[in-house]
Amino acid sequence: MTTPASPRRRWLRTILLWSVLLGCFVVAAGYVRFATGLSVTEANSPPRTDAIVVVTGGAQRIGDAVSLLNADRGRRLLISGVNEKTGREELAKLNPSAREALACCVDLDYRARNTIGNAIETRRWVRRHDFRSLLVVTSNYHMPRTLLELRHAMPGVRFVPHPVVTDQVDVAGWWRDGHAIRLLVPEYLKYLVAALRSRLETDPETSRLSVIIGGRKPISPKPGDLIGPEHDKRSRAPAPARGA
């Protein structure tokens, strides 16, 4: 025969249940606010800034960033998070209008492994060139977390968002698009984790939580000048024959 729960236990269970329900409601309400706040159109004429940074993850992002550079929206462009096997020639083939800009005004970052790494490498680049304002190019659903990480890393820099909008993700009708929901829910949870982490740690470059969350360091341990397809080709080149 079971012993009936005491009034104290019933009260604690009730408080716990309502706390869980309240937490779920807050998270759900936050998600709705997150999803409905995403941009559904791209800006026609963003303001001019010192420079432009684009976070890789889609060909259209780089194309838009190069177009902004060609339109004199910034003096220089950083493409952050480039695949180690992708060089300037491959980028030029994918974006023919970028060939001239890639030769003079574009820097490639191969070290960043995630959004935290993008912020770290962007900060180094900004400090090297003494930029004070940045036009930020990334997908509309990725923009909130990107801005959060950049502002956390560089509180004194002004950031102007330029969200990239594609037909592949219907953020305007996210509640009826299964693909959009599957994309936005994880992105919102990552945003919440980033927001919490930024409150607990002051510098992303020394962040221990970023390693725990991402499973590895946010940037590659290799020096920047030793990463990329050009270095890879040199390292694989056969050694010259003796006496040659």
C-alpha positions as semicolon CSV with decimal commas, in nm:
position;residue;x (nm);y (nm);z (nm)
1;M;0,000;0,000;0,000
2;T;0,143;0,328;-0,114
3;T;0,179;0,617;0,123
4;P;-0,004;0,930;0,005
5;A;0,224;1,219;-0,082
6;S;0,253;1,481;0,185
7;P;0,115;1,832;0,118
8;R;0,473;1,961;0,102
9;R;0,568;1,714;-0,172
10;R;0,251;1,790;-0,370
11;W;0,328;2,160;-0,343
12;L;0,686;2,108;-0,466
13;R;0,566;1,897;-0,759
14;T;0,314;2,163;-0,854
15;I;0,579;2,435;-0,841
16;L;0,815;2,221;-1,051
17;L;0,546;2,147;-1,308
18;W;0,450;2,513;-1,345
19;S;0,815;2,612;-1,364
20;V;0,872;2,368;-1,651
21;L;0,560;2,489;-1,830
22;L;0,664;2,851;-1,781
23;G;1,014;2,776;-1,911
24;C;0,871;2,603;-2,219
25;F;0,641;2,898;-2,281
26;V;0,928;3,148;-2,253
27;V;1,145;2,946;-2,493
28;A;0,856;2,906;-2,739
29;A;0,770;3,276;-2,722
30;G;1,136;3,361;-2,773
31;Y;1,148;3,136;-3,078
32;V;0,843;3,305;-3,230
33;R;1,002;3,643;-3,172
34;F;1,330;3,518;-3,322
35;A;1,165;3,373;-3,634
36;T;0,931;3,665;-3,699
37;G;1,217;3,915;-3,652
38;L;1,427;3,773;-3,936
39;S;1,460;3,988;-4,246
40;V;1,256;3,875;-4,547
41;T;1,405;4,125;-4,795
42;E;1,756;4,245;-4,867
43;A;1,859;4,608;-4,831
44;N;1,891;4,784;-5,167
45;S;2,151;5,039;-5,063
46;P;2,325;4,965;-4,732
47;P;2,535;5,245;-4,583
48;R;2,906;5,262;-4,651
49;T;3,134;5,116;-4,384
50;D;3,510;5,084;-4,341
51;A;3,506;4,721;-4,456
52;I;3,292;4,415;-4,524
53;V;3,297;4,068;-4,370
54;V;3,110;3,768;-4,507
55;V;3,067;3,440;-4,320
56;T;3,085;3,143;-4,555
57;G;2,805;2,890;-4,581
58;G;2,649;2,963;-4,920
59;A;2,766;3,081;-5,263
60;Q;2,514;3,365;-5,264
61;R;2,668;3,515;-4,951
62;I;3,005;3,560;-5,121
63;G;2,843;3,690;-5,439
64;D;2,649;3,952;-5,245
65;A;2,956;4,054;-5,047
66;V;3,164;4,101;-5,361
67;S;2,885;4,306;-5,517
68;L;2,887;4,530;-5,210
69;L;3,264;4,566;-5,236
70;N;3,237;4,655;-5,605
71;A;2,968;4,909;-5,513
72;D;3,217;5,077;-5,277
73;R;3,024;4,984;-4,960
74;G;3,360;4,910;-4,794
75;R;3,730;4,940;-4,868
76;R;3,817;4,575;-4,812
77;L;3,643;4,237;-4,778
78;L;3,714;3,945;-4,545
79;I;3,574;3,605;-4,641
80;S;3,578;3,416;-4,313
81;G;3,567;3,039;-4,280
82;V;3,692;2,945;-4,626
83;N;3,747;2,575;-4,690
84;E;4,118;2,490;-4,682
85;K;4,098;2,343;-5,034
86;T;3,931;2,650;-5,187
87;G;4,158;2,914;-5,337
88;R;4,108;3,245;-5,508
89;E;4,082;3,083;-5,851
90;E;3,797;2,856;-5,738
91;L;3,617;3,153;-5,583
92;A;3,665;3,352;-5,904
93;K;3,513;3,069;-6,108
94;L;3,210;3,060;-5,882
95;N;3,186;3,441;-5,878
96;P;3,323;3,578;-6,210
97;S;3,254;3,937;-6,108
98;A;3,487;3,889;-5,811
99;R;3,803;3,812;-6,007
100;E;3,941;4,167;-6,001
101;A;3,844;4,227;-5,638
102;L;3,996;3,896;-5,527
103;A;4,330;4,010;-5,666
104;C;4,342;4,336;-5,475
105;C;4,093;4,385;-5,195
106;V;3,984;4,049;-5,054
107;D;4,137;3,855;-4,764
108;L;4,064;3,487;-4,707
109;D;4,035;3,341;-4,357
110;Y;4,097;2,966;-4,344
111;R;4,123;2,934;-3,966
112;A;3,765;2,990;-3,847
113;R;3,575;2,667;-3,783
114;N;3,244;2,807;-3,660
115;T;3,070;3,136;-3,582
116;I;3,283;3,194;-3,273
117;G;3,592;3,144;-3,487
118;N;3,453;3,388;-3,742
119;A;3,429;3,651;-3,470
120;I;3,783;3,583;-3,345
121;E;3,943;3,599;-3,689
122;T;3,737;3,904;-3,784
123;R;3,858;4,083;-3,471
124;R;4,221;4,012;-3,560
125;W;4,160;4,141;-3,913
126;V;3,981;4,453;-3,785
127;R;4,263;4,534;-3,544
128;R;4,524;4,481;-3,814
129;H;4,356;4,733;-4,044
130;D;4,215;4,961;-3,771
131;F;3,857;4,940;-3,902
132;R;3,580;5,100;-3,697
133;S;3,271;4,981;-3,884
134;L;3,180;4,660;-4,066
135;L;2,909;4,557;-4,309
136;V;2,818;4,200;-4,206
137;V;2,699;3,960;-4,476
138;T;2,545;3,624;-4,391
139;S;2,211;3,444;-4,426
140;N;1,913;3,612;-4,262
141;Y;1,857;3,322;-4,019
142;H;2,226;3,322;-3,922
143;M;2,251;3,700;-3,877
144;P;2,132;3,725;-3,510
145;R;2,395;3,480;-3,383
146;T;2,667;3,628;-3,605
147;L;2,601;3,980;-3,476
148;L;2,590;3,850;-3,118
149;E;2,934;3,689;-3,153
150;L;3,087;3,987;-3,335
151;R;2,956;4,240;-3,082
152;H;3,077;4,024;-2,797
153;A;3,424;4,009;-2,950
154;M;3,437;4,376;-3,060
155;P;3,213;4,598;-2,847
156;G;3,371;4,916;-2,987
157;V;3,302;4,841;-3,353
158;R;2,984;4,942;-3,539
159;F;2,817;4,658;-3,727
160;V;2,569;4,702;-4,010
161;P;2,380;4,382;-4,097
162;H;2,320;4,286;-4,459
163;P;2,114;3,965;-4,440
164;V;2,111;3,741;-4,746
165;V;1,762;3,619;-4,836
166;T;1,709;3,308;-5,049
167;D;1,402;3,129;-5,182
168;Q;1,525;2,805;-5,025
169;V;1,424;2,915;-4,674
170;D;1,081;3,072;-4,634
171;V;1,130;3,266;-4,311
172;A;0,821;3,475;-4,385
173;G;0,604;3,165;-4,353
174;W;0,822;2,966;-4,114
175;W;0,525;2,815;-3,927
176;R;0,399;2,634;-4,240
177;D;0,736;2,536;-4,391
178;G;0,884;2,219;-4,244
179;H;1,227;2,289;-4,392
180;A;1,233;2,636;-4,236
181;I;1,132;2,499;-3,896
182;R;1,402;2,230;-3,906
183;L;1,656;2,501;-3,987
184;L;1,538;2,775;-3,753
185;V;1,479;2,574;-3,435
186;P;1,844;2,454;-3,405
187;E;1,965;2,800;-3,503
188;Y;1,753;2,957;-3,229
189;L;1,887;2,711;-2,970
190;K;2,244;2,792;-3,080
191;Y;2,160;3,158;-3,041
192;L;2,040;3,101;-2,684
193;V;2,357;2,909;-2,599
194;A;2,571;3,186;-2,752
195;A;2,383;3,450;-2,555
196;L;2,437;3,259;-2,229
197;R;2,804;3,196;-2,306
198;S;2,867;3,562;-2,384
199;R;2,735;3,651;-2,039
200;L;2,956;3,399;-1,862
201;E;3,280;3,461;-2,053
202;T;3,437;3,787;-2,157
203;D;3,673;3,687;-2,438
204;P;3,584;3,428;-2,705
205;E;3,952;3,367;-2,773
206;T;4,001;3,219;-2,425
207;S;3,658;3,061;-2,404
208;R;3,647;2,711;-2,258
209;L;3,276;2,677;-2,316
210;S;3,320;2,729;-2,690
211;V;3,547;2,423;-2,700
212;I;3,300;2,216;-2,497
213;I;3,005;2,327;-2,709
214;G;3,175;2,290;-3,046
215;G;3,377;1,981;-2,962
216;R;3,701;2,152;-3,071
217;K;3,867;2,491;-3,073
218;P;3,679;2,754;-3,277
219;I;3,988;2,832;-3,485
220;S;4,249;2,604;-3,639
221;P;4,577;2,582;-3,446
222;K;4,767;2,618;-3,774
223;P;4,910;2,963;-3,855
224;G;4,706;3,149;-4,113
225;D;4,991;3,162;-4,364
226;L;5,025;2,784;-4,355
227;I;4,664;2,704;-4,445
228;G;4,509;2,702;-4,790
229;P;4,532;2,526;-5,124
230;E;4,856;2,698;-5,225
231;H;5,038;2,568;-4,917
232;D;4,877;2,227;-4,962
233;K;5,010;2,206;-5,318
234;R;5,358;2,300;-5,204
235;S;5,356;2,041;-4,927
236;R;5,253;1,769;-5,171
237;A;5,502;1,862;-5,441
238;P;5,767;1,591;-5,495
239;A;6,109;1,671;-5,358
240;P;6,363;1,772;-5,623
241;A;6,607;1,503;-5,726
242;R;6,954;1,526;-5,582
243;G;7,192;1,714;-5,801
244;A;6,907;1,889;-5,987
